[in-house]
Amino acid sequence: MLAVESKSRHVLVGEVILYWLDEQHRQGELGTIFNPRYHGQGLATEAVTEMLRLGFESLGLRRIIARCDVRNTPATRVVERIGMRREALLRDCSFVEEAWHSEYLYSILSAEWAGR
């Protein structure tokens, strides 16, 4: 897990995490949480890019996935901008705040990362 700080304001704006999902198949899952006040500044894109670099180049992962709530347009924009592909719509897969929510499943392979 890495904390994300605004360089100009020196405040915590979010976090990015990489879970090790499966050692045998060398898979990880990316997660993020960002303060909406800092959307649109490129901070999430920069942090996610660095986490993918660490996952592929330092940890030797072969595949990294990300799940985004379908209502979270800023998150879907970030993962699409860095080259992740939408693989699935997971309908009503999580129960949060007394309601069912759907998620998109994204992924990127190490070969795609190296070739970008």
C-alpha positions in Angstrom: 0.0 0.0 0.0 1.3 3.5 -0.9 0.0 6.8 0.3 -0.5 9.5 -2.3 0.4 13.0 -1.4 -0.2 16.2 -3.4 3.3 17.7 -4.0 2.0 21.2 -4.1 -0.1 21.1 -0.9 1.7 18.3 1.0 -1.6 16.7 2.0 -2.7 13.0 1.8 -5.1 12.7 -1.2 -5.5 9.0 -1.5 -4.0 5.5 -1.4 -3.2 2.8 -3.9 -2.7 -0.9 -3.0 -1.6 -4.0 -4.8 -2.9 -7.3 -3.4 -1.0 -10.5 -4.2 -3.9 -12.8 -5.3 -2.2 -15.9 -6.6 1.4 -16.9 -6.4 1.3 -19.8 -8.8 -0.5 -17.8 -11.5 1.4 -14.6 -10.6 -1.8 -12.4 -10.3 -2.5 -9.3 -8.3 -5.4 -6.9 -7.8 -5.1 -3.1 -7.8 -7.2 -1.0 -5.5 -7.4 2.8 -5.0 -9.2 5.3 -2.7 -8.9 9.0 -3.6 -10.4 12.2 -2.1 -12.8 13.5 -4.8 -11.5 17.0 -4.3 -8.3 15.9 -6.0 -9.8 14.2 -9.1 -8.7 15.5 -12.5 -5.1 16.4 -11.4 -3.4 13.2 -12.7 -2.5 12.0 -9.2 -4.4 8.7 -9.4 -3.1 8.0 -12.9 0.5 8.6 -11.7 0.1 6.5 -8.6 -1.7 3.6 -10.4 1.0 3.6 -13.1 3.7 3.3 -10.5 1.9 0.5 -8.7 1.6 -1.4 -12.0 5.3 -0.8 -12.7 6.1 -2.3 -9.2 3.8 -5.2 -9.8 5.2 -6.2 -13.2 8.8 -5.1 -13.0 9.7 -5.7 -9.4 7.3 -8.5 -8.2 7.1 -10.3 -11.5 3.4 -10.5 -11.8 1.9 -11.7 -15.0 -1.7 -10.3 -14.7 -3.2 -7.5 -12.6 -6.9 -6.9 -12.2 -8.9 -3.9 -10.9 -12.6 -3.8 -10.0 -14.5 -0.5 -10.2 -18.0 0.4 -9.1 -19.9 1.2 -12.3 -20.9 4.5 -10.9 -17.3 5.5 -10.3 -16.5 7.2 -13.6 -13.2 8.7 -12.4 -11.8 5.3 -11.5 -12.9 3.7 -14.8 -11.2 6.6 -16.7 -7.9 6.0 -14.8 -7.7 2.3 -15.4 -8.7 2.7 -19.1 -6.2 5.5 -19.5 -3.3 3.3 -18.3 -4.2 0.5 -20.7 -6.4 -1.9 -18.7 -9.1 -3.7 -20.6 -12.7 -4.1 -19.4 -13.3 -7.8 -19.2 -16.7 -8.1 -17.4 -19.6 -6.5 -15.7 -20.2 -8.1 -12.3 -23.9 -7.4 -11.6 -25.0 -6.7 -8.1 -21.8 -8.3 -6.7 -21.3 -6.1 -3.6 -23.6 -5.0 -0.9 -22.6 -1.5 0.4 -24.6 1.0 2.3 -27.8 -1.1 2.3 -27.8 -1.5 -1.5 -26.4 -3.9 -4.2 -23.9 -2.4 -6.6 -22.3 -3.6 -9.8 -18.7 -3.5 -10.8 -16.6 -3.6 -13.9 -13.6 -6.0 -13.9 -10.5 -4.7 -15.7 -7.1 -6.4 -16.4 -3.7 -5.8 -17.9 -1.1 -8.4 -18.7 2.7 -8.0 -18.3 3.2 -8.3 -22.0 0.7 -5.5 -22.6 2.4 -3.4 -20.0 5.9 -4.0 -21.5 4.5 -3.1 -25.0 2.7 0.1 -24.2 
